[in-house]
Amino acid sequence: MRIEPVHRNREQYRDLLLLADEQWDMVELYLHRGEMFAAYAEDEPRTKADSALVPDRALGCMIVTSEGVDERGLRIAEVKSLAVDPVHQRSGIGRALLEFAAQHAACEYDVLRVGTGDSPLTVPFYEACGFARSHVLPNFFIENYDHPIVEAGVQLKDMVMLERRL
């Protein structure tokens, strides 16, 4: 597998991005604010026209944003919309994308942060990838989404923020 930066046509990754954040107007808030990366099979060719990657063949993707300096004086990078194609989930792609993000951010940042719903699916995944709970944004999903967000049969209310020191 290889991970490549996505410099243009980010909207073409919409289907993947909506797996991680199911309300498009929320994705649009950060879609062009950070760096986007996509994972591809090692043998996946680039298109000939402009050497661009083909979004519908991506195994997964993520956006990494700069969140400035926090109250502790630490420089924060945040992974947003980490998504893996359902066919390829549980095969190490999400973990590989997070490791890539950590290595990529380590030169400029002190902390890599992720935010997720308090779900039995996502929180343990991030903890297994070396992230620890940092703080909670109460009622985030209720106040910011136009419909209930349900994961694993649980309606998400609070956003759990997790951090990993770099």
Residue pairs with C-beta under 8 A, 6 or more apart in sequence:
1 39
1 40
1 41
1 42
1 59
1 93
1 96
2 39
2 40
2 42
2 44
3 37
3 38
3 39
3 40
3 96
3 97
3 100
4 37
4 38
4 40
4 53
5 35
5 36
5 37
6 13
6 36
6 37
6 38
6 53
6 61
8 52
9 52
9 55
10 31
10 32
10 36
11 31
12 55
12 56
13 36
13 38
13 55
13 58
13 61
14 24
14 27
15 56
16 55
16 58
16 60
16 61
16 83
16 85
17 27
17 31
17 61
17 63
17 81
17 83
18 24
18 27
18 83
19 83
19 84
19 85
19 86
20 80
20 81
20 82
20 83
21 27
21 80
21 81
22 149
23 145
23 146
23 147
26 144
26 145
27 81
30 63
30 65
30 80
30 81
31 63
33 63
33 65
34 63
34 64
34 65
34 66
34 78
34 80
35 63
35 64
35 65
35 104
36 61
36 62
36 63
36 64
37 61
37 62
37 63
37 64
37 97
37 100
37 101
37 104
38 53
38 55
38 58
38 59
38 60
38 61
39 58
39 59
39 60
39 61
39 84
39 93
39 96
39 97
40 53
40 57
40 58
40 59
41 57
41 59
44 53
44 54
44 57
46 52
46 53
46 54
47 53
47 54
58 85
59 84
59 85
59 88
59 93
60 82
60 83
60 84
60 85
60 88
60 93
60 94
60 97
61 81
61 82
61 83
61 97
62 79
62 80
62 81
62 82
62 83
62 97
62 98
62 101
63 79
63 80
63 81
64 77
64 78
64 79
64 80
64 101
64 104
64 105
65 77
65 78
65 80
66 76
66 77
66 108
66 109
67 76
67 77
67 78
67 113
68 75
68 76
69 75
69 76
70 76
70 111
74 110
74 111
75 108
75 109
75 110
75 111
76 109
76 110
76 111
76 113
77 101
77 105
77 108
77 109
77 111
77 112
77 113
78 112
78 113
78 114
78 115
79 97
79 98
79 101
79 112
79 113
79 114
80 115
82 94
82 97
82 98
82 114
84 91
84 93
84 94
84 97
94 125
94 129
95 128
95 129
98 112
98 114
98 126
98 129
99 129
101 112
102 112
102 164
102 166
105 112
105 166
106 166
109 166
110 165
110 166
111 163
111 164
111 165
111 166
112 131
112 163
112 164
112 166
113 134
113 161
113 162
113 163
113 164
114 126
114 131
114 161
114 162
114 163
115 137
115 140
115 159
115 160
115 161
115 162
116 122
116 123
116 126
116 159
116 160
116 162
117 141
117 149
117 151
117 154
117 156
117 158
117 159
117 160
118 136
118 154
118 156
118 157
118 158
118 159
118 160
119 151
119 152
119 154
119 156
120 152
120 154
121 151
121 152
122 151
123 133
123 160
123 162
126 162
127 133
127 162
129 164
130 164
131 162
131 163
131 164
132 162
132 163
132 164
133 160
133 161
133 162
134 161
134 162
134 163
135 161
136 158
136 159
136 160
136 161
137 158
137 159
137 161
138 157
138 158
139 157
139 158
140 157
140 158
140 159
141 148
141 149
141 155
141 156
141 157
141 158
141 159
142 157
148 155
149 155
149 156
150 156
